[in-house]
Amino acid sequence: MNELQTILGETCTRLFTDHATTAVLEGAEKGEWPAALWQALEENGLTLPQVPEARGGAGGSWSDAFVVLMASGRFAAPVPLAETMLTGAILAEAGLDAPLGPMTVAPVHVDERLTLARQGAGWTLGGRATRVPWGARAEHVVVVADDGGAPMIALVAGGSARTEADASLAREPRDTLTWSAAPVVAAAALKGRLGPRPVWAGGALVRAAQMAGGLEFLLAQSVKYVTERKQFGRPLAAFQAIQQNLALLAGHTAAAGMAAQQAFHVVDRTGENGDPSFEVAVAKVRTGEAAGLGAGIAHQAHGAIGFTYEHSLHFVTRRLWSWRAEFGAESHWSVALGRQVAAQGADALWPRMAGA
């Protein structure tokens, strides 16, 4: 990270320490909106860090967004920050302005389709999208929809869809939204640096960063616990089995963080109509695998207390399990990665892995 990103990381840590407390997390699981947290994020320009200033953002880079998302994952921030960042970027790349307020994206499954229809000088939206993150709470939804075979980006107001409420394992909203001739605020042809499926690839990208941050929390929390907790007159950290498990967790955490950071770096370097899907696939596979193994190690280190609701560990581990499955699990991205490597040929593999 450069000096500016170091300062950005410190700012995020202070903000989430103050506003993403255990009480806020518990309240969010009961349906309470953490208004103070969201207001602080907006006031500090952290909801749209990589969106150009001309489009309503902070004018930073995707690497800046990575720093913010890592921090949000580390603190299990119970707001649609990742979704808002992604929607803002998709809108900006399509030449549309990003509004303030929490936003989300749809559809989040590759086999679902939404359609646009002309209505006078504007557009209307139709179709059904399942398991939309924060679907009912978002003030705007950015959708990829079909206009007679041409992919389009459209912005629709929150509340314009019929909603079926649901939740993830982490008790975050995952709602089904159904639109029927809903008015569209703005629409433009799909384009940008996230490839032909910006919601799918961008969703995997932001989830990778969140999981990398969550893993950092698990490592720090586990090291702290086994250092302080004693068994048979010795700290848990003195037992070789514990040391081996924590070393394994540290390795997975470091590898996952590097994979996610590299994907964001490549997106920064990718031009319009580029396709960073190779690095996105690597990041989602690596962080997803690490999330599954890391959560297990962290709970083993904490023993029974780690499974209680009163302990903070579960706020992160439940999110890791949820994020791991969203926007394509390891199996999906592994297949995509294999097909891409096979199509490009053996000679292209090493340069791609080395970033040449």
Salt bridges, closest charged atoms under 4 A:
GLU29 OE1 - ARG171 NH1 3.36
GLU29 OE2 - ARG318 NH2 2.61
GLU83 OE2 - ARG207 NH2 2.74
GLU93 OE2 - ARG193 NE 2.81
ASP97 OD1 - ARG55 NH1 2.87
GLU112 OE2 - HIS109 ND1 3.71
GLU164 OE2 - ARG128 NH2 3.95
GLU164 OE2 - ARG162 NH1 3.72
ASP166 OD2 - ARG131 NH1 3.04
GLU172 OE1 - ARG174 NH2 3.38
GLU172 OE2 - ARG319 NE 3.16
GLU216 OE1 - ARG74 NH1 3.22
GLU228 OE2 - LYS224 NZ 3.30
GLU279 OE2 - ARG352 NE 3.45
GLU289 OE1 - ARG286 NH1 3.79
GLU326 OE2 - ARG174 NE 2.50
GLU326 OE1 - ARG207 NE 2.77
GLU330 OE2 - ARG324 NH2 2.70
